[in-house]
Amino acid sequence: MDRLILRRYLAYLGTRNFAKRTIARKASALRRYFSWARRTALIATDPSVSLRAPSGEGHLPRVLDGTELQTLLEPTEFDENEPLWRRSRDDALLEILYGSGLRVGELCGLDIDSADLKRSSVTVWGKGAKERRVPMSLAAVETVQMWLKIRHEVVGEASGAALFLNSRGKRLGTRDVRRVLDHRAINPTHPHALRHTYATHLLDGGADLRSVQELLGHSDVATTQRYTHVSKERLRSVYTSTHPRA
């Protein structure tokens, strides 16, 4: 184990869209561990000396491209051994993550009655126990309907009213959602990337900042404003790659 490996690990976390605070905490934990290991003579040298989390300045959230989205939402290849209930559940939760821009914790907290399929909306409890109602796409409504028809196959004693369940019949957890993405995505993809993509696509399509703020459940518009930088960066990328005078 050397410092280069540790730095590569922290850089890898950055590519998975982990928050800067999360990466900083992991760097701190590594420094504490290796400091203890050095003091107790488990290692001769401390590879974490001067280890710092990579600077997040200027880092823009990763936006999924069309191929990545299609692979997630409309896969053409399936594992023949994968049970139908799992495929149906994954279709539904991915459509909600992208189509409604939910945080992964909000998705896992949904109950069956959170989704109003007749009105194409979902009620979400966000940060600070704030409630908001978010529109659902037609694809999300249809895939949730399909999932609810097959949900009984994994219902157990601990299921309760949870909308999404894991293979043990318990409420789906954030790790379960990450496994879904690991299974379907063609590139390493954090669940939050779908929320980033949702917000960026809204702004690219002409949505105003305040509306996007409400849809995302941000208490401060400054948090939403960073997505305008993502949109501008995308426009610049399109310009430089297509305009003959760029």
DOVO-703750 format. One record per residue: residue number from 1; x, y, z of N, C-alpha, C in turn; residue in three letters; chain. Coordinates in Angstrom, 1 decimal. Atoms other than C-alpha are relative to their C-alpha. Layout:
<atoms>
ATOM num   n.px   n.py   n.pz  ca.px  ca.py  ca.pz   c.px   c.py   c.pz residuo cadena
ATOM NUM      X      Y      Z      X      Y      Z      X      Y      Z     ALA      A
...
</atoms>
This chain:
<atoms>
ATOM num   n.px   n.py   n.pz  ca.px  ca.py  ca.pz   c.px   c.py   c.pz residuo cadena
ATOM   1    0.8   -1.2    0.0    0.0    0.0    0.0    0.9    1.3    0.0     MET      A
ATOM   2   -0.7   -1.2    0.1    1.4    3.4   -1.0   -0.9    1.2   -0.2     ASP      A
ATOM   3    0.8   -1.2    0.2    0.3    7.0   -1.3   -0.7    0.1   -1.3     ARG      A
ATOM   4    0.6   -0.1    1.3   -0.4    6.7   -5.0   -1.3   -0.8   -0.1     LEU      A
ATOM   5    1.2    0.8   -0.1   -2.9    3.9   -4.4   -1.1    0.7    0.7     ILE      A
ATOM   6    1.0   -0.7   -0.8   -4.7    6.0   -1.8   -0.5    1.2   -0.8     LEU      A
ATOM   7    0.4   -1.1    0.8   -4.8    9.0   -4.1   -0.9   -0.4   -1.1     ARG      A
ATOM   8    0.9    0.5    1.1   -6.2    6.9   -6.9   -1.3   -0.4    0.5     ARG      A
ATOM   9    1.2    0.4   -0.6   -8.8    5.6   -4.6   -0.9    1.2    0.2     TYR      A
ATOM  10    0.8   -1.2   -0.2  -10.0    9.1   -3.6   -0.4    0.6   -1.4     LEU      A
ATOM  11    0.4   -0.5    1.3   -9.9   10.1   -7.3   -1.1   -0.8   -0.6     ALA      A
ATOM  12    1.1    0.9    0.5  -12.1    7.1   -8.1   -1.3    0.4    0.6     TYR      A
ATOM  13    1.2   -0.4   -0.7  -14.6    8.2   -5.5   -0.6    1.2   -0.7     LEU      A
ATOM  14    0.5   -1.2    0.7  -14.8   11.5   -7.3   -0.7   -0.3   -1.3     GLY      A
ATOM  15    0.6    0.4    1.2  -15.6    9.8  -10.6   -1.4   -0.6    0.2     THR      A
ATOM  16    1.2    0.6   -0.4  -18.5    8.1   -8.8   -1.0    1.0    0.5     ARG      A
ATOM  17    0.8   -1.1   -0.5  -20.0   11.5   -7.9   -0.3    0.0    1.5     ASN      A
ATOM  18    0.2   -0.2   -1.4  -19.5   11.1   -4.2    0.2    1.5    0.4     PHE      A
ATOM  19   -0.1   -1.4   -0.4  -19.9   14.4   -2.4    1.4    0.3    0.5     ALA      A
ATOM  20   -1.4   -0.3   -0.5  -16.7   16.3   -1.5    0.1   -0.2    1.5     LYS      A
ATOM  21    0.0    0.3   -1.5  -17.6   16.0    2.2    0.3   -1.4    0.3     ARG      A
ATOM  22   -0.1    1.4   -0.2  -17.9   12.3    1.9    1.4   -0.5   -0.3     THR      A
ATOM  23   -1.4    0.3    0.4  -14.5   12.0    0.1    1.0    0.5    1.1     ILE      A
ATOM  24   -0.9   -0.6   -1.1  -12.9   14.3    2.8   -0.1   -0.9    1.2     ALA      A
ATOM  25    0.1    0.9   -1.1  -14.3   12.0    5.5    0.7   -1.3   -0.2     ARG      A
ATOM  26   -0.7    1.3    0.2  -12.9    8.9    3.9    1.5    0.3    0.0     LYS      A
ATOM  27   -1.4   -0.3   -0.1   -9.5   10.6    3.5    0.4    0.1    1.5     ALA      A
ATOM  28   -0.3   -0.1   -1.4   -9.6   11.5    7.2    0.0   -1.3    0.7     SER      A
ATOM  29    0.0    1.3   -0.6  -10.5    8.0    8.2    1.2   -0.8   -0.4     ALA      A
ATOM  30   -1.2    0.7    0.5   -7.6    6.6    6.1    1.2    0.5    0.8     LEU      A
ATOM  31   -1.1   -0.5   -0.7   -5.2    9.0    7.8    0.0   -0.5    1.5     ARG      A
ATOM  32    0.0    0.5   -1.4   -6.4    8.0   11.3    0.4   -1.5    0.1     ARG      A
ATOM  33   -0.3    1.4   -0.1   -6.2    4.3   10.5    1.5   -0.2   -0.2     TYR      A
ATOM  34   -1.4    0.3    0.2   -2.7    4.4    9.1    0.9    0.7    1.0     PHE      A
ATOM  35   -0.7   -0.6   -1.2   -1.5    6.7   11.9    0.0   -1.0    1.1     SER      A
ATOM  36    0.1    1.0   -1.1   -2.7    4.1   14.4    0.9   -1.2   -0.4     TRP      A
ATOM  37   -0.8    1.2    0.4   -1.1    1.3   12.4    1.5    0.3    0.1     ALA      A
ATOM  38   -1.4   -0.4   -0.2    2.2    3.2   12.4    0.4    0.0    1.4     ARG      A
ATOM  39   -0.3   -0.1   -1.4    2.0    3.8   16.1    0.1   -1.3    0.7     ARG      A
ATOM  40    0.0    1.3   -0.6    1.4    0.2   16.9    0.9   -1.0   -0.7     THR      A
ATOM  41   -1.1    0.8    0.7    4.2   -1.0   14.6   -0.6   -1.0   -1.0     ALA      A
ATOM  42    0.6    1.0    1.0    1.8   -2.8   12.2    0.6    0.3   -1.4     LEU      A
ATOM  43   -0.6   -0.4    1.3    3.4   -0.8    9.3    1.3    0.8    0.3     ILE      A
ATOM  44   -1.3   -0.7   -0.2    6.9    0.7    8.9   -0.2    1.5   -0.3     ALA      A
ATOM  45    0.2   -1.4    0.4    5.8    3.9    7.2   -1.5    0.3   -0.3     THR      A
ATOM  46    1.4   -0.4    0.1    2.5    5.8    7.0   -0.2    0.6   -1.4     ASP      A
ATOM  47    0.2   -0.5    1.4    1.4    6.1    3.3   -1.0    1.2   -0.1     PRO      A
ATOM  48    1.1   -1.0    0.0   -1.4    8.6    4.3    0.5    1.4    0.4     SER      A
ATOM  49   -0.6   -1.3   -0.4    1.0   11.4    5.4   -0.3    1.0   -1.1     VAL      A
ATOM  50    0.3   -1.1    1.0   -0.1   14.6    3.7   -1.1   -0.4   -1.0     SER      A
ATOM  51    1.1    0.4    0.9   -3.0   12.7    2.0   -1.1    1.0    0.2     LEU      A
ATOM  52    1.1   -1.0    0.0   -5.7   15.2    1.1   -1.0   -0.5   -1.1     ARG      A
ATOM  53    1.0    0.3    1.0   -9.0   14.7   -0.8    0.3    0.9   -1.2     ALA      A
ATOM  54   -0.1   -0.9    1.2   -8.8   15.9   -4.4   -0.9    1.2    0.1     PRO      A
ATOM  55    0.8   -1.2    0.0  -10.0   19.4   -4.8   -1.2   -0.1   -0.9     SER      A
ATOM  56    1.2    0.1    0.7  -13.6   19.6   -5.9   -0.3    1.3   -0.8     GLY      A
ATOM  57    0.3   -1.3    0.7  -13.3   23.1   -7.3   -0.2   -0.2   -1.5     GLU      A
ATOM  58    0.3    0.1    1.4  -14.8   23.3  -10.7   -0.6   -1.3   -0.5     GLY      A
ATOM  59    0.5    1.3    0.3  -16.1   19.8  -10.6   -1.5    0.1   -0.3     HIS      A
ATOM  60    1.4   -0.1    0.4  -19.4   19.5  -12.5   -0.6   -1.4    0.1     LEU      A
ATOM  61    0.7    1.3   -0.1  -21.9   16.7  -11.9    0.0   -0.7   -1.4     PRO      A
ATOM  62    0.0    0.7    1.2  -21.7   14.0  -14.5   -1.4   -0.2   -0.5     ARG      A
ATOM  63    1.3    0.1    0.6  -24.6   14.0  -16.9    0.0   -1.3   -0.9     VAL      A
ATOM  64    0.0    1.2    0.8  -25.5   10.6  -18.5   -0.4    0.4   -1.5     LEU      A
ATOM  65    0.3   -0.3    1.4  -25.5   10.6  -22.3   -1.1   -0.9   -0.5     ASP      A
ATOM  66    1.2    0.7    0.5  -28.2    9.1  -24.5    0.2   -1.5    0.0     GLY      A
ATOM  67   -0.2    1.4    0.0  -26.6    5.7  -24.8    0.0   -0.6    1.4     THR      A
ATOM  68    0.0    0.5   -1.4  -26.1    5.4  -21.0   -1.5   -0.1    0.5     GLU      A
ATOM  69    1.4    0.0   -0.5  -29.7    6.4  -20.4   -0.8   -1.2   -0.7     LEU      A
ATOM  70    0.8    1.0    0.7  -31.1    4.0  -23.0    0.4   -1.4    0.6     GLN      A
ATOM  71   -0.4    1.3   -0.6  -29.0    1.1  -21.5   -0.7   -0.2    1.3     THR      A
ATOM  72    0.7    0.2   -1.3  -30.5    1.8  -18.1   -1.5   -0.2   -0.1     LEU      A
ATOM  73    1.5    0.0    0.0  -34.1    2.5  -19.1   -0.6   -1.0   -1.0     LEU      A
ATOM  74    0.5    0.8    1.0  -34.5    0.4  -22.2    1.1   -1.1   -0.4     GLU      A
ATOM  75   -1.0    1.0    0.3  -32.0   -2.5  -22.0   -0.5   -1.0   -1.0     PRO      A
ATOM  76    0.4    1.0    1.1  -31.9   -4.9  -25.0    0.5   -1.4    0.4     THR      A
ATOM  77   -0.5    1.3   -0.4  -30.0   -7.7  -23.2   -0.4   -0.3    1.4     GLU      A
ATOM  78    0.4    0.3   -1.3  -31.3   -9.5  -20.2    0.7   -1.4    0.4     PHE      A
ATOM  79   -0.4    1.3   -0.6  -30.0  -12.3  -17.9   -1.1   -0.9    0.0     ASP      A
ATOM  80    1.1    1.0    0.1  -32.1  -15.3  -18.6   -0.4   -0.5    1.4     GLU      A
ATOM  81    0.3    0.5   -1.4  -31.8  -16.3  -14.9   -0.6    1.1    0.9     ASN      A
ATOM  82    0.5   -1.1   -0.8  -33.0  -12.9  -13.7   -1.5   -0.2    0.2     GLU      A
ATOM  83    1.5    0.1   -0.2  -36.5  -13.2  -12.1   -0.7    1.2   -0.6     PRO      A
ATOM  84    0.8   -1.0    0.6  -39.2  -11.2  -13.8   -0.3    1.1    1.0     LEU      A
ATOM  85    0.4   -1.0   -1.0  -40.1   -9.4  -10.6    1.2    1.0    0.2     TRP      A
ATOM  86   -1.2   -0.9   -0.2  -36.5   -8.0  -10.3    0.1    1.0   -1.2     ARG      A
ATOM  87   -0.1   -0.9    1.2  -36.5   -6.7  -13.9   -1.1    1.0    0.1     ARG      A
ATOM  88    1.1   -1.0    0.0  -39.9   -5.1  -13.4    0.2    1.1    1.1     SER      A
ATOM  89   -0.3   -0.9   -1.1  -38.9   -3.5  -10.1    1.1    1.0   -0.5     ARG      A
ATOM  90   -1.1   -0.8    0.4  -35.6   -2.2  -11.6   -0.5    1.0   -1.1     ASP      A
ATOM  91    0.6   -0.9    1.0  -37.5   -0.7  -14.6   -0.7    1.1    0.6     ASP      A
ATOM  92    0.8   -1.1   -0.7  -39.8    1.2  -12.3    0.8    0.9    0.8     ALA      A
ATOM  93   -0.7   -1.0   -0.8  -37.3    2.6   -9.9    1.0    0.8   -0.8     LEU      A
ATOM  94   -0.9   -0.8    0.8  -34.9    3.7  -12.6   -0.8    1.1   -0.8     LEU      A
ATOM  95    0.9   -1.0    0.7  -37.8    5.5  -14.5   -0.3    1.1    1.0     GLU      A
ATOM  96    0.3   -1.0   -1.0  -38.7    7.3  -11.2    1.2    0.8    0.3     ILE      A
ATOM  97   -1.2   -0.7   -0.3  -35.1    8.2  -10.5    0.3    1.1   -1.0     LEU      A
ATOM  98   -0.3   -0.9    1.1  -34.6    9.8  -13.9   -1.3    0.9   -0.3     TYR      A
ATOM  99    1.2   -0.8    0.5  -38.2   10.9  -14.7   -0.6    0.9    1.1     GLY      A
ATOM 100    0.5   -0.9   -1.0  -38.9   12.5  -11.3    1.1    0.7    0.8     SER      A
ATOM 101   -1.1   -0.7   -0.6  -35.4   13.5  -10.2    0.2   -0.2    1.5     GLY      A
ATOM 102    0.0    0.3   -1.5  -35.6   11.8   -6.7    1.4   -0.2    0.5     LEU      A
ATOM 103   -1.2    0.5   -0.7  -32.7   11.4   -4.3   -0.2   -1.5    0.3     ARG      A
ATOM 104    0.2    1.4   -0.2  -32.0    7.8   -3.7   -0.7   -0.4    1.3     VAL      A
ATOM 105    0.7    0.2   -1.3  -33.1    8.1   -0.1   -1.5    0.2   -0.1     GLY      A
ATOM 106    1.4   -0.3    0.2  -36.4    9.6   -1.2   -0.6   -1.2   -0.7     GLU      A
ATOM 107    0.6    1.1    0.7  -36.9    6.7   -3.6   -0.2   -1.2    0.9     LEU      A
ATOM 108    0.1    1.1   -1.0  -36.2    4.1   -0.9   -1.1    0.2    1.0     CYS      A
ATOM 109    1.1   -0.4   -1.0  -38.7    5.9    1.4   -1.4    0.0   -0.5     GLY      A
ATOM 110    1.3   -0.1    0.6  -41.6    5.7   -1.0   -0.9   -1.2    0.5     LEU      A
ATOM 111    1.0    1.0   -0.3  -44.7    3.8    0.1   -0.9   -0.2   -1.2     ASP      A
ATOM 112    0.9    0.2    1.2  -47.3    2.3   -2.3   -0.9    1.2   -0.2     ILE      A
ATOM 113    1.0   -1.1    0.2  -49.7    5.2   -1.6    0.7    1.3   -0.3     ASP      A
ATOM 114   -0.7   -1.2    0.3  -46.9    7.7   -2.3   -0.2    0.3   -1.5     SER      A
ATOM 115    0.2   -0.1    1.5  -47.5    7.1   -6.1   -1.5    0.1   -0.3     ALA      A
ATOM 116    1.3   -0.2    0.5  -50.7    8.6   -7.4    0.0   -0.2   -1.5     ASP      A
ATOM 117   -0.2    0.4    1.4  -50.8    6.8  -10.7   -1.1    0.7   -0.9     LEU      A
ATOM 118    1.0   -0.7    0.8  -54.1    8.4  -11.8    0.3    1.4   -0.3     LYS      A
ATOM 119   -0.4   -1.4    0.2  -52.7   11.9  -11.4    1.5    0.1   -0.5     ARG      A
ATOM 120   -1.4    0.1    0.5  -49.2   10.8  -12.6    0.9    0.9    0.9     SER      A
ATOM 121   -0.8   -0.7   -0.9  -47.5   12.2   -9.5    0.4   -0.9    1.2     SER      A
ATOM 122   -0.5    0.7   -1.2  -45.5   11.0   -6.5    0.3    1.0    1.1     VAL      A
ATOM 123   -0.2   -0.9   -1.2  -45.4   12.5   -3.0    1.3   -0.5    0.7     THR      A
ATOM 124   -1.3    0.3   -0.5  -41.9   12.7   -1.6    0.3    0.7    1.3     VAL      A
ATOM 125   -0.5   -0.6   -1.2  -40.5   13.3    1.8    1.5    0.3   -0.1     TRP      A
ATOM 126   -1.4   -0.4    0.3  -37.2   15.2    1.2    0.8    0.3    1.3     GLY      A
ATOM 127   -0.8   -0.4   -1.1  -34.5   16.6    3.4   -0.8    1.0    0.9     LYS      A
ATOM 128    0.7   -0.9   -1.0  -35.7   18.3    6.6   -1.5   -0.4    0.1     GLY      A
ATOM 129    1.4    0.5   -0.1  -38.9   16.2    6.4   -1.0    0.9   -0.7     ALA      A
ATOM 130    0.8   -0.9    0.8  -40.2   18.5    3.7   -0.7   -0.8   -1.0     LYS      A
ATOM 131    0.8    0.8    1.0  -43.0   17.1    1.6   -0.2    0.8   -1.3     GLU      A
ATOM 132    0.2   -0.6    1.3  -43.3   17.8   -2.1   -0.7   -1.0   -1.0     ARG      A
ATOM 133    0.6    0.9    1.0  -45.3   16.4   -5.0    0.6    0.3   -1.3     ARG      A
ATOM 134   -0.8    0.0    1.2  -43.4   15.6   -8.2   -0.8   -0.7   -1.1     VAL      A
ATOM 135    0.6    0.7    1.1  -44.8   14.7  -11.6    0.7   -1.3   -0.3     PRO      A
ATOM 136   -0.5    1.2    0.5  -44.3   11.2  -12.9   -0.1   -0.1   -1.5     MET      A
ATOM 137    0.1    0.2    1.4  -43.5   10.4  -16.5   -0.9   -1.1   -0.4     SER      A
ATOM 138    0.9    1.1    0.4  -45.8    8.2  -18.5    0.7   -1.4    0.1     LEU      A
ATOM 139   -0.8    1.2   -0.1  -43.0    5.6  -18.6    0.1   -0.5    1.5     ALA      A
ATOM 140   -0.1    0.4   -1.4  -42.7    5.7  -14.8   -1.3   -0.5    0.5     ALA      A
ATOM 141    1.4    0.5   -0.4  -46.5    5.3  -14.3   -0.2   -1.4   -0.5     VAL      A
ATOM 142    0.3    1.3    0.6  -46.6    2.3  -16.7    0.9   -1.1    0.7     GLU      A
ATOM 143   -0.9    0.9   -0.6  -43.5    0.6  -15.1   -0.4   -0.3    1.4     THR      A
ATOM 144    0.4    0.2   -1.4  -44.8    1.1  -11.6   -1.3   -0.9    0.0     VAL      A
ATOM 145    1.2    0.9    0.1  -48.2   -0.4  -12.6    0.4   -1.4   -0.2     GLN      A
ATOM 146   -0.5    1.3    0.2  -46.3   -3.4  -13.9    0.6   -0.6    1.2     MET      A
ATOM 147   -0.7    0.5   -1.2  -44.2   -3.7  -10.8   -1.1   -0.4    1.1     TRP      A
ATOM 148    1.0    0.2   -1.0  -47.3   -3.5   -8.5   -0.7   -1.3   -0.2     LEU      A
ATOM 149    0.7    1.2    0.3  -48.8   -6.4  -10.3    0.8   -1.3    0.4     LYS      A
ATOM 150   -0.8    1.1   -0.3  -45.9   -8.6   -9.5    0.7    0.1    1.3     ILE      A
ATOM 151   -0.7   -0.2   -1.3  -44.7   -7.2   -6.2   -0.3   -1.1    1.0     ARG      A
ATOM 152    0.4    1.0   -1.0  -46.6   -9.9   -4.2    1.0   -1.2    0.0     HIS      A
ATOM 153   -0.9    1.1    0.0  -43.9  -12.4   -5.3    1.1    0.1    1.0     GLU      A
ATOM 154   -1.1   -0.2   -0.9  -41.4  -10.9   -2.9   -0.4    0.6    1.3     VAL      A
ATOM 155    0.6   -0.6   -1.3  -43.7   -9.6   -0.1    0.3   -1.0    1.1     VAL      A
ATOM 156   -0.3    0.8   -1.2  -42.6  -10.8    3.3   -0.6    0.7    1.2     GLY      A
ATOM 157    0.5   -0.6   -1.3  -43.4  -10.0    7.0    0.5    1.4    0.2     GLU      A
ATOM 158   -0.5   -1.4   -0.2  -41.2   -6.9    6.9   -0.3    0.9   -1.1     ALA      A
ATOM 159    0.2   -0.9    1.1  -42.5   -5.5    3.7   -0.8    1.3    0.3     SER      A
ATOM 160    0.8   -1.2   -0.3  -45.1   -3.2    5.1   -0.6    0.6   -1.2     GLY      A
ATOM 161    0.6   -0.8    1.2  -46.3   -0.5    2.7    1.1    0.4   -1.0     ALA      A
ATOM 162   -1.1   -0.4    0.9  -42.9   -0.1    1.0   -0.3   -0.2   -1.4     ALA      A
ATOM 163    0.2    0.2    1.5  -43.2    0.5   -2.7    1.0   -1.0   -0.6     LEU      A
ATOM 164   -1.0    0.8    0.6  -39.9   -1.1   -3.6    0.6   -0.9    1.0     PHE      A
ATOM 165   -0.5    1.0   -0.9  -38.7   -4.3   -2.0    1.3   -0.7   -0.6     LEU      A
ATOM 166   -1.2    0.8    0.4  -35.4   -6.3   -2.1   -0.4   -1.5    0.0     ASN      A
ATOM 167    0.3    1.5    0.1  -35.1  -10.1   -2.5   -0.5   -0.6    1.3     SER      A
ATOM 168    0.4    0.5   -1.3  -35.7  -10.6    1.2   -1.4    0.5    0.4     ARG      A
ATOM 169    1.3   -0.5   -0.3  -39.0   -8.8    1.1    0.0    1.2    0.9     GLY      A
ATOM 170   -0.1   -1.2   -0.9  -37.7   -5.8    3.0    0.0    1.3   -0.9     LYS      A
ATOM 171   -0.1   -1.3    0.7  -37.8   -2.1    2.0    1.3    0.1   -0.7     ARG      A
ATOM 172   -1.3   -0.2    0.8  -35.2   -1.4   -0.7    0.9    1.0    0.7     LEU      A
ATOM 173   -0.9   -1.0   -0.5  -32.1    0.3    0.6    0.9    0.6   -1.0     GLY      A
ATOM 174   -0.8   -0.7    1.0  -29.6    2.6   -1.0    1.1   -0.9   -0.6     THR      A
ATOM 175   -0.9    0.9    0.5  -27.1   -0.2   -1.4   -0.6   -0.9   -1.1     ARG      A
ATOM 176    0.7    0.8    1.0  -29.7   -2.2   -3.3   -0.1    0.8   -1.3     ASP      A
ATOM 177    0.1   -0.8    1.2  -30.2    0.7   -5.7    1.3    0.1   -0.7     VAL      A
ATOM 178   -1.3    0.0    0.6  -26.5    0.9   -6.3    0.3   -1.3   -0.7     ARG      A
ATOM 179   -0.2    1.3    0.6  -26.4   -2.8   -7.1   -0.8    0.0   -1.3     ARG      A
ATOM 180    0.8    0.0    1.2  -29.2   -2.2   -9.7    0.8    0.7   -1.1     VAL      A
ATOM 181   -0.8   -0.8    1.0  -27.0    0.5  -11.4    1.2   -0.7   -0.4     LEU      A
ATOM 182   -1.2    0.8    0.4  -23.9   -1.7  -11.2   -0.3   -1.1   -1.0     ASP      A
ATOM 183    0.4    1.1    0.8  -25.8   -4.4  -12.9   -0.4    0.5   -1.4     HIS      A
ATOM 184    0.6   -0.4    1.3  -27.4   -2.3  -15.7    0.9    1.0   -0.7     ARG      A
ATOM 185   -0.7   -1.2    0.6  -25.1    0.7  -16.3    1.3   -0.5   -0.8     ALA      A
ATOM 186   -1.2    0.3    0.8  -22.4    0.5  -19.0    1.3    0.6    0.5     ILE      A
ATOM 187   -1.1   -0.7   -0.7  -20.2    2.9  -17.0   -0.3    0.1    1.5     ASN      A
ATOM 188    0.3   -0.2   -1.5  -19.8    3.3  -13.2   -0.9    1.2    0.1     PRO      A
ATOM 189    1.0   -1.0   -0.1  -22.9    5.3  -12.3   -0.6    0.0    1.4     THR      A
ATOM 190    0.6   -0.2   -1.3  -24.0    6.7   -9.0   -1.5    0.4   -0.1     HIS      A
ATOM 191    1.5   -0.4    0.1  -27.8    7.0   -8.3   -0.2    1.4   -0.2     PRO      A
ATOM 192    0.2   -1.4    0.1  -27.4   10.7   -8.0    0.2    0.6   -1.4     HIS      A
ATOM 193   -0.3   -0.4    1.4  -26.2   10.9  -11.6   -1.3    0.2   -0.8     ALA      A
ATOM 194    1.3   -0.1    0.7  -29.8   10.3  -12.7   -0.7    1.3    0.4     LEU      A
ATOM 195    0.6   -1.3   -0.5  -31.0   13.3  -10.6    0.7    1.2   -0.7     ARG      A
ATOM 196   -0.7   -1.0    0.7  -28.2   15.4  -12.1   -0.5    0.1   -1.5     HIS      A
ATOM 197    0.4    0.0    1.4  -29.3   14.4  -15.6   -1.4    0.5   -0.1     THR      A
ATOM 198    1.3   -0.5    0.0  -32.9   15.1  -14.8    0.0    1.5    0.0     TYR      A
ATOM 199    0.0   -1.4   -0.1  -32.2   18.6  -13.7    0.6    0.7   -1.2     ALA      A
ATOM 200   -0.7   -0.6    1.2  -29.8   19.3  -16.6   -0.9    0.0   -1.2     THR      A
ATOM 201    0.9    0.1    1.2  -32.3   18.1  -19.2   -1.2    0.9    0.1     HIS      A
ATOM 202    1.0   -1.0   -0.2  -35.0   20.3  -17.7    0.4    1.3   -0.4     LEU      A
ATOM 203   -0.6   -1.4    0.3  -32.8   23.4  -17.9    0.3    0.1   -1.5     LEU      A
ATOM 204   -0.3    0.0    1.4  -31.7   22.4  -21.4   -1.2    0.2   -0.8     ASP      A
ATOM 205    1.3    0.0    0.7  -35.3   22.1  -22.4   -0.7    1.4    0.2     GLY      A
ATOM 206    0.6   -1.3   -0.2  -36.1   25.7  -21.2   -0.7    0.2    1.3     GLY      A
ATOM 207    0.7   -0.2   -1.3  -37.4   25.1  -17.7    0.7    1.2    0.8     ALA      A
ATOM 208   -0.6   -1.1   -0.8  -36.9   28.1  -15.4    0.5   -0.5    1.3     ASP      A
ATOM 209   -0.8    0.4   -1.1  -34.6   27.9  -12.4   -0.9   -0.3    1.2     LEU      A
ATOM 210    0.8    0.2   -1.2  -37.3   28.3   -9.7   -0.9   -1.2   -0.1     ARG      A
ATOM 211    0.8    1.2    0.1  -39.5   25.5  -11.1    0.9   -1.2    0.2     SER      A
ATOM 212   -0.9    1.1   -0.2  -36.5   23.2  -11.2    0.4   -0.1    1.5     VAL      A
ATOM 213   -0.3    0.0   -1.4  -35.7   24.2   -7.6   -1.1   -0.7    0.8     GLN      A
ATOM 214    1.1    0.6   -0.7  -39.2   23.2   -6.5    0.0   -1.5   -0.3     GLU      A
ATOM 215    0.0    1.4    0.4  -39.0   19.9   -8.4    1.0   -0.8    0.7     LEU      A
ATOM 216   -1.1    0.7   -0.7  -35.7   19.0   -6.8   -0.1    0.0    1.5     LEU      A
ATOM 217    0.2   -0.2   -1.4  -36.8   20.1   -3.4    1.2    0.7    0.7     GLY      A
ATOM 218   -1.1   -0.8   -0.5  -33.9   22.5   -2.9   -0.5    1.1    0.8     HIS      A
ATOM 219    0.5   -1.2   -0.9  -34.4   25.0    0.0    0.7    1.3   -0.5     SER      A
ATOM 220   -0.7   -1.1    0.5  -31.8   27.3   -1.6    0.2    0.0   -1.5     ASP      A
ATOM 221   -0.1    0.0    1.4  -31.9   28.3   -5.2    1.5    0.0   -0.5     VAL      A
ATOM 222   -1.4    0.0    0.4  -28.1   28.6   -5.2    0.4   -1.4   -0.2     ALA      A
ATOM 223   -0.3    1.4    0.2  -28.0   24.8   -4.9   -0.4   -0.4   -1.4     THR      A
ATOM 224    0.5    0.4    1.4  -30.0   24.5   -8.1    0.8    0.7   -1.1     THR      A
ATOM 225   -0.7   -0.8    1.0  -28.0   27.2   -9.8    1.2   -0.7   -0.6     GLN      A
ATOM 226   -1.2    0.7    0.6  -25.0   24.9  -10.3   -0.4   -0.8   -1.2     ARG      A
ATOM 227    0.4    0.7    1.2  -27.0   23.0  -12.9    0.0    0.9   -1.2     TYR      A
ATOM 228    0.0   -0.9    1.2  -27.1   26.1  -15.1    1.5    0.0   -0.5     THR      A
ATOM 229   -1.4    0.1    0.5  -23.3   25.8  -15.2    0.2   -1.3   -0.8     HIS      A
ATOM 230   -0.1    1.2    0.8  -23.6   22.2  -16.3   -0.6    0.2   -1.4     VAL      A
ATOM 231    0.6   -0.3    1.3  -26.0   23.3  -19.1    0.9    0.8   -0.9     SER      A
ATOM 232   -0.9   -0.8    0.8  -23.6   26.0  -20.2    1.2   -0.8   -0.5     LYS      A
ATOM 233   -1.1    0.8    0.4  -20.8   23.6  -20.2   -0.3   -1.0   -1.1     GLU      A
ATOM 234    0.5    0.8    1.1  -22.8   21.2  -22.4   -0.1    0.7   -1.3     ARG      A
ATOM 235    0.1   -0.8    1.2  -23.6   23.9  -24.8    1.4    0.3   -0.6     LEU      A
ATOM 236   -1.4   -0.2    0.5  -19.9   24.8  -25.0    0.6   -1.2   -0.7     ARG      A
ATOM 237   -0.6    1.2    0.5  -19.0   21.2  -25.6   -0.6   -0.3   -1.4     SER      A
ATOM 238    0.7    0.2    1.3  -21.6   21.0  -28.5    0.6    0.9   -1.0     VAL      A
ATOM 239   -0.5   -1.0    0.9  -20.3   24.2  -30.0    1.4   -0.4   -0.5     TYR      A
ATOM 240   -1.4    0.3    0.4  -16.6   23.2  -29.9    0.1   -1.3   -0.8     THR      A
ATOM 241   -0.1    1.2    0.7  -17.3   19.8  -31.3   -0.7    0.0   -1.4     SER      A
ATOM 242    0.8    0.0    1.3  -19.6   20.8  -34.2    0.2    1.2   -0.9     THR      A
ATOM 243   -0.1   -1.2    0.8  -18.9   24.4  -35.3    1.4    0.1   -0.6     HIS      A
ATOM 244   -1.2    0.0    0.8  -16.2   24.7  -38.0    1.0    1.1    0.5     PRO      A
ATOM 245   -0.9   -1.1   -0.4  -14.8   28.0  -36.5    0.3   -0.1    1.5     ARG      A
ATOM 246   -0.2    0.1   -1.4  -14.8   26.7  -32.9    1.5   -0.2    0.3     ALA      A
</atoms>
